Amino acid sequence: MQTDKGDEMTRPQLVCRGVRGATTVQSNDPDAVLEATRELLYILIRANQIHPDDVASVWFTTTADITCTYPAIAARQMGWYDVALMCGHEMNVVGGLPFCIRILLNWNTVRKPADIFHVYLREAQSLRPDHKAYPAIPLEEIEAAVKHFDLTTLEENRPSAMSAGA
């Protein structure tokens, strides 16, 4: 896409933008944490039309009450093998939202900040009351996307894992 500046034609500048999102789980259960993280990540990807090759890195954090698994595993389960991922804990703030998973996705894009959708699901919607409108994504599409992952053999089918065993 080009914009007209008098006689001069310029392309939108590619910059790294942060895409935020958060969700919650009911307990410190690894299946629940990974399912909620996959759901959040999928909606962030779908809402913003993000391709893994355009992602610089993703920072996953949880509140201190989540210790059962790394939420970044959810991204690996979705095939994000070559994206830099990091996990950590949020500050332990008195009265903070419990069992919360947050994502900061660093994305190389030409979009302006106002054109990026930040997604807050479940109880995490209370963190950003100003973000009430999200693009409509049918629940069936989300369920189909996250439930058809073969979680037991996905890593074995990774091209680098297959060539390493050869």
C-alpha positions as CSV (number, residue, x, y, z in Angstrom):
1,M,0.0,0.0,0.0
2,Q,1.3,3.4,-0.9
3,T,0.3,6.8,0.2
4,D,0.4,10.0,-1.8
5,K,2.5,12.9,-0.5
6,G,2.3,15.4,-3.3
7,D,4.4,14.0,-6.1
8,E,6.3,11.7,-3.8
9,M,5.0,8.1,-3.2
10,T,5.9,6.5,0.1
11,R,5.2,3.1,1.6
12,P,3.9,2.7,5.2
13,Q,6.8,2.1,7.6
14,L,7.2,-1.3,9.1
15,V,7.5,-1.0,12.9
16,C,7.4,-3.3,15.9
17,R,4.1,-2.8,17.8
18,G,2.9,-4.4,21.1
19,V,-0.3,-6.4,21.1
20,R,-1.7,-7.0,24.5
21,G,-4.1,-9.6,25.9
22,A,-5.2,-11.3,29.1
23,T,-7.4,-14.1,30.3
24,T,-8.1,-16.0,33.4
25,V,-8.4,-19.6,34.6
26,Q,-10.3,-21.0,37.6
27,S,-7.4,-22.9,39.1
28,N,-3.7,-23.8,38.8
29,D,-4.4,-26.6,36.3
30,P,-2.0,-27.2,33.4
31,D,-4.7,-28.1,30.9
32,A,-6.8,-25.1,31.8
33,V,-3.8,-22.8,31.6
34,L,-2.8,-24.1,28.1
35,E,-6.4,-24.1,26.8
36,A,-7.0,-20.5,28.0
37,T,-3.6,-19.4,26.5
38,R,-4.3,-21.0,23.2
39,E,-7.8,-19.4,23.1
40,L,-6.3,-15.9,23.8
41,L,-3.4,-16.3,21.4
42,Y,-5.7,-17.6,18.6
43,I,-8.1,-14.6,19.1
44,L,-5.2,-12.1,19.1
45,I,-3.9,-13.7,15.9
46,R,-7.3,-13.8,14.2
47,A,-8.4,-10.4,15.2
48,N,-5.2,-8.7,14.0
49,Q,-4.3,-11.1,11.1
50,I,-0.9,-11.9,12.6
51,H,1.4,-14.3,10.9
52,P,4.1,-16.0,13.0
53,D,6.9,-14.8,10.6
54,D,6.0,-11.2,11.6
55,V,6.2,-11.8,15.3
56,A,9.5,-10.7,16.9
57,S,8.8,-12.2,20.3
58,V,6.0,-13.0,22.9
59,W,6.2,-12.4,26.6
60,F,3.8,-14.5,28.6
61,T,3.2,-13.6,32.3
62,T,1.0,-15.2,35.0
63,T,0.0,-14.1,38.4
64,A,2.0,-15.9,41.2
65,D,-0.8,-18.4,41.8
66,I,-0.1,-20.1,38.4
67,T,2.9,-22.4,38.7
68,C,1.7,-25.6,37.0
69,T,3.1,-25.0,33.5
70,Y,4.6,-22.4,31.1
71,P,1.9,-20.6,29.1
72,A,4.3,-20.3,26.2
73,I,3.9,-24.0,25.6
74,A,0.5,-23.1,24.1
75,A,2.3,-21.2,21.3
76,R,4.6,-24.1,20.6
77,Q,1.5,-26.3,20.5
78,M,0.1,-24.0,17.8
79,G,3.3,-24.4,15.7
80,W,5.2,-21.3,16.8
81,Y,8.6,-23.0,16.9
82,D,10.7,-20.2,15.6
83,V,9.2,-17.3,17.6
84,A,11.1,-16.1,20.6
85,L,9.0,-16.9,23.7
86,M,9.5,-15.9,27.4
87,C,7.5,-16.5,30.5
88,G,7.5,-14.7,33.8
89,H,5.4,-13.8,36.8
90,E,3.5,-10.5,37.2
91,M,4.1,-8.3,40.2
92,N,2.2,-9.6,43.2
93,V,-0.1,-6.7,43.7
94,V,-2.5,-6.8,46.7
95,G,-6.1,-7.0,45.3
96,G,-4.9,-7.9,41.8
97,L,-6.8,-10.2,39.5
98,P,-6.0,-13.9,40.5
99,F,-5.2,-16.7,38.1
100,C,-4.5,-14.3,35.3
101,I,-2.4,-15.0,32.1
102,R,-1.2,-12.0,30.2
103,I,0.5,-11.8,26.7
104,L,2.6,-9.0,25.2
105,L,3.2,-9.9,21.5
106,N,5.8,-7.9,19.7
107,W,4.6,-7.7,16.1
108,N,6.3,-6.2,13.0
109,T,3.5,-4.4,11.1
110,V,2.6,-1.4,9.1
111,R,-0.6,-0.9,11.2
112,K,-1.1,2.2,13.3
113,P,-1.6,1.6,17.1
114,A,-5.3,2.6,16.8
115,D,-5.8,-0.3,14.3
116,I,-4.6,-3.0,16.6
117,F,-7.0,-5.1,18.7
118,H,-6.0,-5.8,22.2
119,V,-8.0,-8.8,23.6
120,Y,-9.2,-9.3,27.2
121,L,-11.2,-12.4,27.9
122,R,-13.1,-13.9,30.8
123,E,-12.5,-12.1,34.1
124,A,-9.6,-10.2,32.6
125,Q,-12.1,-8.0,30.8
126,S,-12.2,-6.1,34.1
127,L,-8.5,-5.0,33.5
128,R,-9.5,-2.9,30.5
129,P,-13.1,-1.7,30.7
130,D,-12.3,0.6,27.8
131,H,-11.9,-2.4,25.5
132,K,-15.5,-3.7,25.3
133,A,-15.8,-4.2,21.6
134,Y,-13.9,-7.1,19.9
135,P,-14.3,-8.3,16.3
136,A,-16.8,-11.1,16.1
137,I,-15.2,-14.5,15.8
138,P,-17.7,-17.4,15.8
139,L,-17.2,-19.7,18.9
140,E,-17.2,-22.7,16.6
141,E,-14.2,-21.4,14.7
142,I,-12.2,-20.9,17.9
143,E,-13.2,-24.4,19.2
144,A,-12.3,-26.0,15.9
145,A,-8.9,-24.2,15.8
146,V,-7.8,-25.2,19.2
147,K,-9.3,-28.6,19.6
148,H,-7.8,-30.1,16.4
149,F,-4.2,-29.9,17.6
150,D,-2.5,-33.2,18.0
151,L,-0.7,-32.2,21.2
152,T,1.1,-35.5,21.7
153,T,2.8,-35.7,18.3
154,L,3.0,-32.0,17.2
155,E,6.6,-31.6,18.4
156,E,7.7,-34.9,16.8
157,N,6.4,-33.5,13.4
158,R,8.4,-30.3,13.5
159,P,10.7,-30.2,10.5
160,S,13.9,-29.6,12.5
161,A,13.0,-32.5,14.9
162,M,12.4,-34.9,12.0
163,S,15.7,-33.9,10.3
164,A,17.6,-34.2,13.6
165,G,16.5,-37.8,14.0
166,A,17.5,-38.7,10.4
